[in-house]
Amino acid sequence: MIYQIIKPEIIQSAMMNNVEMIKQFLELYLLHTPLDFEKLTQAVSKKNKVDIAHYAHHIKPTMEYIGASEMRINFQELETLAKSDVLVEELEDTFTTIGKQFDLLMTELQSYLESLP
């Protein structure tokens, strides 16, 4: 499979090419990250900028572990906007972009996990 968001070589490097460690990492990531993203989604829905900034900040660094640098940048933009004086509606475009990327991210991670021996 050709991955658009994740970079398996970064995951492999971070996990010292240990397949069992990679599997455990991906299983945990696939379990916990959607829960964190749901909290972010709720914060956007409630127009709570403090929580938007908090959850975007919380999720952001995990994107580097899987090579999703563009998503990390988008989470940073969302966090920065949430901490500024812009209206929440102005954050929604960035969040919509992240949401589309997030769905593909989860699909790619699941596919990569299933491809491991």
N, CA, C and O atoms as a GROMACS GRO file, in nm:
protein
  468
    1MET      N    1   0.085  -0.119   0.000
    1MET     CA    2   0.000   0.000   0.000
    1MET      C    3   0.089   0.125   0.000
    1MET      O    4   0.195   0.128   0.063
    2ILE      N    5   0.044   0.224  -0.070
    2ILE     CA    6   0.112   0.353  -0.070
    2ILE      C    7   0.043   0.440   0.034
    2ILE      O    8  -0.078   0.463   0.028
    3TYR      N    9   0.122   0.487   0.129
    3TYR     CA   10   0.067   0.566   0.240
    3TYR      C   11   0.078   0.714   0.208
    3TYR      O   12   0.183   0.762   0.164
    4GLN      N   13  -0.031   0.786   0.231
    4GLN     CA   14  -0.034   0.930   0.206
    4GLN      C   15   0.000   1.010   0.332
    4GLN      O   16   0.052   1.121   0.323
    5ILE      N   17  -0.028   0.953   0.448
    5ILE     CA   18  -0.012   1.028   0.572
    5ILE      C   19   0.101   0.974   0.658
    5ILE      O   20   0.189   1.049   0.700
    6ILE      N   21   0.100   0.845   0.684
    6ILE     CA   22   0.202   0.788   0.772
    6ILE      C   23   0.329   0.754   0.694
    6ILE      O   24   0.327   0.743   0.571
    7LYS      N   25   0.436   0.738   0.767
    7LYS     CA   26   0.564   0.696   0.709
    7LYS      C   27   0.613   0.576   0.790
    7LYS      O   28   0.671   0.592   0.897
    8PRO      N   29   0.588   0.454   0.739
    8PRO     CA   30   0.628   0.334   0.814
    8PRO      C   31   0.775   0.333   0.854
    8PRO      O   32   0.809   0.278   0.958
    9GLU      N   33   0.861   0.391   0.772
    9GLU     CA   34   1.004   0.390   0.806
    9GLU      C   35   1.032   0.470   0.934
    9GLU      O   36   1.126   0.438   1.007
   10ILE      N   37   0.953   0.573   0.959
   10ILE     CA   38   0.970   0.651   1.082
   10ILE      C   39   0.921   0.569   1.202
   10ILE      O   40   0.984   0.569   1.308
   11ILE      N   41   0.809   0.501   1.184
   11ILE     CA   42   0.758   0.415   1.291
   11ILE      C   43   0.860   0.306   1.323
   11ILE      O   44   0.890   0.280   1.439
   12GLN      N   45   0.913   0.244   1.219
   12GLN     CA   46   1.010   0.136   1.237
   12GLN      C   47   1.136   0.186   1.307
   12GLN      O   48   1.188   0.121   1.398
   13SER      N   49   1.183   0.302   1.266
   13SER     CA   50   1.302   0.358   1.328
   13SER      C   51   1.277   0.391   1.475
   13SER      O   52   1.360   0.361   1.560
   14ALA      N   53   1.162   0.452   1.505
   14ALA     CA   54   1.130   0.488   1.643
   14ALA      C   55   1.118   0.365   1.732
   14ALA      O   56   1.144   0.371   1.852
   15MET      N   57   1.077   0.254   1.673
   15MET     CA   58   1.058   0.130   1.749
   15MET      C   59   1.175   0.033   1.729
   15MET      O   60   1.162  -0.087   1.753
   16MET      N   61   1.288   0.086   1.684
   16MET     CA   62   1.412   0.009   1.668
   16MET      C   63   1.391  -0.116   1.582
   16MET      O   64   1.454  -0.220   1.606
   17ASN      N   65   1.303  -0.105   1.482
   17ASN     CA   66   1.274  -0.214   1.389
   17ASN      C   67   1.226  -0.341   1.459
   17ASN      O   68   1.237  -0.451   1.404
   18ASN      N   69   1.172  -0.327   1.580
   18ASN     CA   70   1.121  -0.440   1.655
   18ASN      C   71   0.972  -0.457   1.621
   18ASN      O   72   0.889  -0.377   1.664
   19VAL      N   73   0.941  -0.562   1.544
   19VAL     CA   74   0.805  -0.581   1.494
   19VAL      C   75   0.703  -0.593   1.607
   19VAL      O   76   0.594  -0.538   1.597
   20GLU      N   77   0.738  -0.665   1.712
   20GLU     CA   78   0.644  -0.679   1.824
   20GLU      C   79   0.618  -0.545   1.891
   20GLU      O   80   0.505  -0.516   1.930
   21MET      N   81   0.721  -0.464   1.905
   21MET     CA   82   0.705  -0.332   1.964
   21MET      C   83   0.620  -0.243   1.874
   21MET      O   84   0.535  -0.168   1.922
   22ILE      N   85   0.642  -0.253   1.743
   22ILE     CA   86   0.563  -0.175   1.648
   22ILE      C   87   0.416  -0.214   1.659
   22ILE      O   88   0.328  -0.127   1.662
   23LYS      N   89   0.388  -0.343   1.665
   23LYS     CA   90   0.250  -0.390   1.678
   23LYS      C   91   0.184  -0.336   1.804
   23LYS      O   92   0.071  -0.287   1.801
   24GLN      N   93   0.255  -0.345   1.916
   24GLN     CA   94   0.200  -0.296   2.042
   24GLN      C   95   0.174  -0.145   2.035
   24GLN      O   96   0.069  -0.097   2.079
   25PHE      N   97   0.269  -0.074   1.979
   25PHE     CA   98   0.254   0.071   1.965
   25PHE      C   99   0.132   0.105   1.881
   25PHE      O  100   0.050   0.188   1.919
   26LEU      N  101   0.119   0.039   1.765
   26LEU     CA  102   0.008   0.068   1.675
   26LEU      C  103  -0.126   0.031   1.738
   26LEU      O  104  -0.224   0.104   1.723
   27GLU      N  105  -0.131  -0.080   1.808
   27GLU     CA  106  -0.256  -0.119   1.874
   27GLU      C  107  -0.297  -0.016   1.978
   27GLU      O  108  -0.415   0.020   1.986
   28LEU      N  109  -0.202   0.032   2.057
   28LEU     CA  110  -0.233   0.136   2.155
   28LEU      C  111  -0.272   0.267   2.088
   28LEU      O  112  -0.366   0.334   2.130
   29TYR      N  113  -0.200   0.302   1.984
   29TYR     CA  114  -0.227   0.425   1.911
   29TYR      C  115  -0.368   0.422   1.853
   29TYR      O  116  -0.443   0.520   1.863
   30LEU      N  117  -0.403   0.308   1.791
   30LEU     CA  118  -0.536   0.294   1.730
   30LEU      C  119  -0.646   0.292   1.835
   30LEU      O  120  -0.761   0.324   1.804
   31LEU      N  121  -0.615   0.255   1.955
   31LEU     CA  122  -0.712   0.252   2.063
   31LEU      C  123  -0.732   0.390   2.126
   31LEU      O  124  -0.846   0.434   2.146
   32HIS      N  125  -0.623   0.458   2.156
   32HIS     CA  126  -0.630   0.582   2.234
   32HIS      C  127  -0.648   0.708   2.151
   32HIS      O  128  -0.718   0.800   2.194
   33THR      N  129  -0.587   0.716   2.036
   33THR     CA  130  -0.592   0.840   1.959
   33THR      C  131  -0.734   0.876   1.915
   33THR      O  132  -0.770   0.993   1.920
   34PRO      N  133  -0.816   0.779   1.873
   34PRO     CA  134  -0.955   0.817   1.840
   34PRO      C  135  -1.032   0.873   1.961
   34PRO      O  136  -1.118   0.959   1.944
   35LEU      N  137  -1.001   0.826   2.079
   35LEU     CA  138  -1.066   0.879   2.199
   35LEU      C  139  -1.026   1.024   2.221
   35LEU      O  140  -1.110   1.109   2.254
   36ASP      N  141  -0.897   1.052   2.203
   36ASP     CA  142  -0.848   1.190   2.216
   36ASP      C  143  -0.909   1.279   2.108
   36ASP      O  144  -0.945   1.394   2.133
   37PHE      N  145  -0.919   1.225   1.986
   37PHE     CA  146  -0.975   1.303   1.876
   37PHE      C  147  -1.123   1.331   1.900
   37PHE      O  148  -1.173   1.438   1.865
   38GLU      N  149  -1.192   1.238   1.961
   38GLU     CA  150  -1.334   1.259   1.994
   38GLU      C  151  -1.348   1.373   2.094
   38GLU      O  152  -1.442   1.452   2.085
   39LYS      N  153  -1.258   1.382   2.190
   39LYS     CA  154  -1.261   1.493   2.286
   39LYS      C  155  -1.239   1.626   2.214
   39LYS      O  156  -1.303   1.726   2.247
   40LEU      N  157  -1.148   1.627   2.118
   40LEU     CA  158  -1.124   1.747   2.038
   40LEU      C  159  -1.249   1.783   1.958
   40LEU      O  160  -1.288   1.900   1.950
   41THR      N  161  -1.310   1.683   1.899
   41THR     CA  162  -1.432   1.704   1.821
   41THR      C  163  -1.542   1.766   1.908
   41THR      O  164  -1.612   1.858   1.866
   42GLN      N  165  -1.555   1.715   2.029
   42GLN     CA  166  -1.656   1.769   2.122
   42GLN      C  167  -1.623   1.913   2.159
   42GLN      O  168  -1.713   1.997   2.170
   43ALA      N  169  -1.496   1.942   2.179
   43ALA     CA  170  -1.456   2.079   2.213
   43ALA      C  171  -1.489   2.175   2.098
   43ALA      O  172  -1.535   2.287   2.122
   44VAL      N  173  -1.466   2.131   1.975
   44VAL     CA  174  -1.500   2.215   1.860
   44VAL      C  175  -1.652   2.233   1.853
   44VAL      O  176  -1.701   2.343   1.829
   45SER      N  177  -1.724   2.125   1.874
   45SER     CA  178  -1.871   2.130   1.872
   45SER      C  179  -1.925   2.227   1.977
   45SER      O  180  -2.023   2.298   1.953
   46LYS      N  181  -1.861   2.229   2.093
   46LYS     CA  182  -1.904   2.317   2.203
   46LYS      C  183  -1.844   2.457   2.192
   46LYS      O  184  -1.874   2.545   2.272
   47LYS      N  185  -1.759   2.476   2.090
   47LYS     CA  186  -1.692   2.605   2.066
   47LYS      C  187  -1.607   2.648   2.186
   47LYS      O  188  -1.600   2.766   2.220
   48ASN      N  189  -1.544   2.549   2.249
   48ASN     CA  190  -1.462   2.573   2.368
   48ASN      C  191  -1.316   2.585   2.326
   48ASN      O  192  -1.247   2.484   2.309
   49LYS      N  193  -1.270   2.708   2.309
   49LYS     CA  194  -1.134   2.731   2.258
   49LYS      C  195  -1.026   2.681   2.352
   49LYS      O  196  -0.921   2.636   2.306
   50VAL      N  197  -1.048   2.687   2.482
   50VAL     CA  198  -0.948   2.638   2.578
   50VAL      C  199  -0.928   2.488   2.558
   50VAL      O  200  -0.815   2.440   2.552
   51ASP      N  201  -1.039   2.414   2.548
   51ASP     CA  202  -1.028   2.270   2.527
   51ASP      C  203  -0.975   2.235   2.389
   51ASP      O  204  -0.900   2.139   2.374
   52ILE      N  205  -1.013   2.312   2.289
   52ILE     CA  206  -0.961   2.289   2.153
   52ILE      C  207  -0.809   2.298   2.157
   52ILE      O  208  -0.740   2.210   2.106
   53ALA      N  209  -0.758   2.404   2.216
   53ALA     CA  210  -0.612   2.423   2.225
   53ALA      C  211  -0.549   2.309   2.303
   53ALA      O  212  -0.444   2.258   2.265
   54HIS      N  213  -0.612   2.269   2.413
   54HIS     CA  214  -0.558   2.162   2.497
   54HIS      C  215  -0.549   2.030   2.420
   54HIS      O  216  -0.443   1.966   2.417
   55TYR      N  217  -0.657   1.989   2.359
   55TYR     CA  218  -0.657   1.859   2.290
   55TYR      C  219  -0.572   1.860   2.164
   55TYR      O  220  -0.508   1.760   2.131
   56ALA      N  221  -0.572   1.972   2.092
   56ALA     CA  222  -0.484   1.982   1.975
   56ALA      C  223  -0.338   1.969   2.018
   56ALA      O  224  -0.258   1.901   1.954
   57HIS      N  225  -0.305   2.035   2.129
   57HIS     CA  226  -0.169   2.028   2.182
   57HIS      C  227  -0.135   1.886   2.226
   57HIS      O  228  -0.023   1.839   2.205
   58HIS      N  229  -0.229   1.817   2.286
   58HIS     CA  230  -0.209   1.681   2.336
   58HIS      C  231  -0.185   1.582   2.221
   58HIS      O  232  -0.099   1.495   2.231
   59ILE      N  233  -0.261   1.595   2.114
   59ILE     CA  234  -0.251   1.502   2.001
   59ILE      C  235  -0.130   1.534   1.912
   59ILE      O  236  -0.068   1.443   1.857
   60LYS      N  237  -0.098   1.660   1.899
   60LYS     CA  238   0.004   1.708   1.804
   60LYS      C  239   0.135   1.629   1.805
   60LYS      O  240   0.177   1.585   1.698
   61PRO      N  241   0.201   1.610   1.918
   61PRO     CA  242   0.333   1.545   1.912
   61PRO      C  243   0.327   1.398   1.869
   61PRO      O  244   0.424   1.344   1.817
   62THR      N  245   0.212   1.333   1.891
   62THR     CA  246   0.204   1.192   1.853
   62THR      C  247   0.210   1.174   1.702
   62THR      O  248   0.240   1.065   1.653
   63MET      N  249   0.182   1.279   1.628
   63MET     CA  250   0.186   1.271   1.482
   63MET      C  251   0.329   1.248   1.432
   63MET      O  252   0.350   1.183   1.329
   64GLU      N  253   0.426   1.299   1.504
   64GLU     CA  254   0.565   1.280   1.463
   64GLU      C  255   0.610   1.135   1.479
   64GLU      O  256   0.694   1.087   1.403
   65TYR      N  257   0.553   1.065   1.577
   65TYR     CA  258   0.592   0.925   1.600
   65TYR      C  259   0.555   0.835   1.482
   65TYR      O  260   0.613   0.729   1.463
   66ILE      N  261   0.457   0.880   1.405
   66ILE     CA  262   0.410   0.798   1.292
   66ILE      C  263   0.443   0.861   1.157
   66ILE      O  264   0.402   0.811   1.052
   67GLY      N  265   0.518   0.970   1.161
   67GLY     CA  266   0.561   1.034   1.037
   67GLY      C  267   0.456   1.121   0.972
   67GLY      O  268   0.468   1.154   0.854
   68ALA      N  269   0.354   1.160   1.046
   68ALA     CA  270   0.246   1.243   0.992
   68ALA      C  271   0.275   1.391   1.018
   68ALA      O  272   0.202   1.458   1.090
   69SER      N  273   0.383   1.439   0.959
   69SER     CA  274   0.429   1.576   0.984
   69SER      C  275   0.328   1.681   0.941
   69SER      O  276   0.310   1.782   1.010
   70GLU      N  277   0.262   1.658   0.829
   70GLU     CA  278   0.163   1.757   0.782
   70GLU      C  279   0.048   1.768   0.883
   70GLU      O  280  -0.002   1.877   0.908
   71MET      N  281   0.008   1.655   0.938
   71MET     CA  282  -0.098   1.660   1.039
   71MET      C  283  -0.050   1.730   1.165
   71MET      O  284  -0.127   1.803   1.228
   72ARG      N  285   0.074   1.709   1.203
   72ARG     CA  286   0.128   1.780   1.320
   72ARG      C  287   0.120   1.929   1.298
   72ARG      O  288   0.084   2.005   1.388
   73ILE      N  289   0.155   1.973   1.178
   73ILE     CA  290   0.149   2.115   1.145
   73ILE      C  291   0.005   2.166   1.154
   73ILE      O  292  -0.019   2.276   1.205
   74ASN      N  293  -0.090   2.086   1.105
   74ASN     CA  294  -0.230   2.128   1.112
   74ASN      C  295  -0.281   2.134   1.256
   74ASN      O  296  -0.357   2.225   1.290
   75PHE      N  297  -0.240   2.038   1.339
   75PHE     CA  298  -0.278   2.045   1.481
   75PHE      C  299  -0.216   2.167   1.547
   75PHE      O  300  -0.279   2.230   1.632
   76GLN      N  301  -0.093   2.201   1.509
   76GLN     CA  302  -0.028   2.321   1.564
   76GLN      C  303  -0.104   2.446   1.523
   76GLN      O  304  -0.125   2.536   1.604
   77GLU      N  305  -0.146   2.450   1.397
   77GLU     CA  306  -0.224   2.565   1.349
   77GLU      C  307  -0.355   2.576   1.428
   77GLU      O  308  -0.395   2.686   1.468
   78LEU      N  309  -0.422   2.462   1.449
   78LEU     CA  310  -0.547   2.463   1.524
   78LEU      C  311  -0.524   2.512   1.667
   78LEU      O  312  -0.601   2.592   1.719
   79GLU      N  313  -0.419   2.463   1.729
   79GLU     CA  314  -0.385   2.506   1.866
   79GLU      C  315  -0.358   2.656   1.870
   79GLU      O  316  -0.409   2.727   1.957
   80THR      N  317  -0.279   2.704   1.777
   80THR     CA  318  -0.244   2.846   1.772
   80THR      C  319  -0.368   2.932   1.752
   80THR      O  320  -0.386   3.034   1.818
   81LEU      N  321  -0.454   2.891   1.659
   81LEU     CA  322  -0.577   2.965   1.634
   81LEU      C  323  -0.666   2.967   1.758
   81LEU      O  324  -0.725   3.069   1.792
   82ALA      N  325  -0.674   2.852   1.826
   82ALA     CA  326  -0.759   2.844   1.946
   82ALA      C  327  -0.708   2.935   2.057
   82ALA      O  328  -0.786   2.982   2.140
   83LYS      N  329  -0.579   2.960   2.059
   83LYS     CA  330  -0.521   3.047   2.161
   83LYS      C  331  -0.526   3.195   2.121
   83LYS      O  332  -0.490   3.282   2.200
   84SER      N  333  -0.570   3.222   2.000
   84SER     CA  334  -0.577   3.360   1.952
   84SER      C  335  -0.718   3.415   1.973
   84SER      O  336  -0.804   3.349   2.032
   85ASP      N  337  -0.739   3.535   1.922
   85ASP     CA  338  -0.870   3.598   1.942
   85ASP      C  339  -0.966   3.573   1.826
   85ASP      O  340  -1.068   3.641   1.815
   86VAL      N  341  -0.936   3.477   1.738
   86VAL     CA  342  -1.027   3.448   1.628
   86VAL      C  343  -1.152   3.378   1.680
   86VAL      O  344  -1.151   3.317   1.787
   87LEU      N  345  -1.257   3.389   1.604
   87LEU     CA  346  -1.380   3.320   1.640
   87LEU      C  347  -1.364   3.170   1.614
   87LEU      O  348  -1.288   3.129   1.526
   88VAL      N  349  -1.435   3.090   1.689
   88VAL     CA  350  -1.426   2.945   1.674
   88VAL      C  351  -1.461   2.904   1.531
   88VAL      O  352  -1.404   2.809   1.478
   89GLU      N  353  -1.554   2.974   1.469
   89GLU     CA  354  -1.592   2.942   1.332
   89GLU      C  355  -1.472   2.946   1.238
   89GLU      O  356  -1.468   2.873   1.139
   90GLU      N  357  -1.375   3.030   1.268
   90GLU     CA  358  -1.254   3.039   1.185
   90GLU      C  359  -1.165   2.916   1.203
   90GLU      O  360  -1.082   2.887   1.117
   91LEU      N  361  -1.182   2.846   1.314
   91LEU     CA  362  -1.105   2.724   1.338
   91LEU      C  363  -1.164   2.605   1.263
   91LEU      O  364  -1.095   2.506   1.237
   92GLU      N  365  -1.289   2.614   1.230
   92GLU     CA  366  -1.361   2.498   1.178
   92GLU      C  367  -1.305   2.447   1.045
   92GLU      O  368  -1.306   2.326   1.021
   93ASP      N  369  -1.255   2.535   0.960
   93ASP     CA  370  -1.195   2.489   0.834
   93ASP      C  371  -1.072   2.403   0.861
   93ASP      O  372  -1.053   2.298   0.800
   94THR      N  373  -0.988   2.449   0.953
   94THR     CA  374  -0.869   2.372   0.988
   94THR      C  375  -0.909   2.239   1.050
   94THR      O  376  -0.850   2.136   1.019
   95PHE      N  377  -1.009   2.242   1.136
   95PHE     CA  378  -1.056   2.118   1.198
   95PHE      C  379  -1.115   2.022   1.095
   95PHE      O  380  -1.092   1.902   1.103
   96THR      N  381  -1.189   2.074   0.999
   96THR     CA  382  -1.246   1.990   0.893
   96THR      C  383  -1.135   1.921   0.814
   96THR      O  384  -1.146   1.803   0.783
   97THR      N  385  -1.030   1.994   0.782
   97THR     CA  386  -0.915   1.936   0.712
   97THR      C  387  -0.853   1.826   0.796
   97THR      O  388  -0.823   1.718   0.745
   98ILE      N  389  -0.834   1.852   0.923
   98ILE     CA  390  -0.776   1.752   1.014
   98ILE      C  391  -0.866   1.629   1.021
   98ILE      O  392  -0.817   1.516   1.022
   99GLY      N  393  -0.996   1.651   1.027
   99GLY     CA  394  -1.089   1.539   1.035
   99GLY      C  395  -1.078   1.445   0.917
   99GLY      O  396  -1.080   1.322   0.933
  100LYS      N  397  -1.068   1.501   0.798
  100LYS     CA  398  -1.052   1.418   0.677
  100LYS      C  399  -0.920   1.343   0.682
  100LYS      O  400  -0.914   1.224   0.650
  101GLN      N  401  -0.814   1.411   0.722
  101GLN     CA  402  -0.683   1.346   0.734
  101GLN      C  403  -0.686   1.238   0.841
  101GLN      O  404  -0.625   1.132   0.824
  102PHE      N  405  -0.756   1.264   0.950
  102PHE     CA  406  -0.758   1.170   1.062
  102PHE      C  407  -0.822   1.038   1.020
  102PHE      O  408  -0.772   0.931   1.057
  103ASP      N  409  -0.930   1.044   0.946
  103ASP     CA  410  -0.994   0.920   0.900
  103ASP      C  411  -0.898   0.838   0.815
  103ASP      O  412  -0.887   0.716   0.832
  104LEU      N  413  -0.828   0.904   0.724
  104LEU     CA  414  -0.730   0.833   0.640
  104LEU      C  415  -0.615   0.781   0.724
  104LEU      O  416  -0.566   0.670   0.702
  105LEU      N  417  -0.572   0.859   0.821
  105LEU     CA  418  -0.464   0.818   0.911
  105LEU      C  419  -0.499   0.687   0.980
  105LEU      O  420  -0.418   0.594   0.983
  106MET      N  421  -0.619   0.679   1.036
  106MET     CA  422  -0.660   0.557   1.107
  106MET      C  423  -0.665   0.438   1.012
  106MET      O  424  -0.626   0.327   1.049
  107THR      N  425  -0.712   0.460   0.890
  107THR     CA  426  -0.717   0.353   0.789
  107THR      C  427  -0.576   0.306   0.755
  107THR      O  428  -0.550   0.186   0.746
  108GLU      N  429  -0.486   0.401   0.736
  108GLU     CA  430  -0.348   0.366   0.702
  108GLU      C  431  -0.279   0.291   0.816
  108GLU      O  432  -0.209   0.193   0.792
  109LEU      N  433  -0.300   0.336   0.938
  109LEU     CA  434  -0.237   0.268   1.052
  109LEU      C  435  -0.290   0.125   1.066
  109LEU      O  436  -0.213   0.033   1.094
  110GLN      N  437  -0.420   0.108   1.049
  110GLN     CA  438  -0.478  -0.026   1.058
  110GLN      C  439  -0.423  -0.116   0.947
  110GLN      O  440  -0.390  -0.232   0.971
  111SER      N  441  -0.413  -0.062   0.828
  111SER     CA  442  -0.360  -0.138   0.715
  111SER      C  443  -0.213  -0.176   0.739
  111SER      O  444  -0.172  -0.289   0.710
  112TYR      N  445  -0.137  -0.082   0.790
  112TYR     CA  446   0.004  -0.110   0.818
  112TYR      C  447   0.017  -0.216   0.925
  112TYR      O  448   0.098  -0.308   0.913
  113LEU      N  449  -0.064  -0.205   1.030
  113LEU     CA  450  -0.062  -0.307   1.137
  113LEU      C  451  -0.094  -0.444   1.080
  113LEU      O  452  -0.027  -0.542   1.113
  114GLU      N  453  -0.195  -0.451   0.997
  114GLU     CA  454  -0.236  -0.580   0.938
  114GLU      C  455  -0.130  -0.636   0.844
  114GLU      O  456  -0.127  -0.757   0.819
  115SER      N  457  -0.044  -0.551   0.791
  115SER     CA  458   0.058  -0.596   0.697
  115SER      C  459   0.181  -0.654   0.766
  115SER      O  460   0.265  -0.717   0.703
  116LEU      N  461   0.190  -0.632   0.897
  116LEU     CA  462   0.308  -0.678   0.971
  116LEU      C  463   0.302  -0.829   0.991
  116LEU      O  464   0.194  -0.886   1.012
  117PRO      N  465   0.419  -0.893   0.985
  117PRO     CA  466   0.419  -1.040   1.001
  117PRO      C  467   0.386  -1.084   1.143
  117PRO      O  468   0.382  -1.204   1.171
   0.00000   0.00000   0.00000
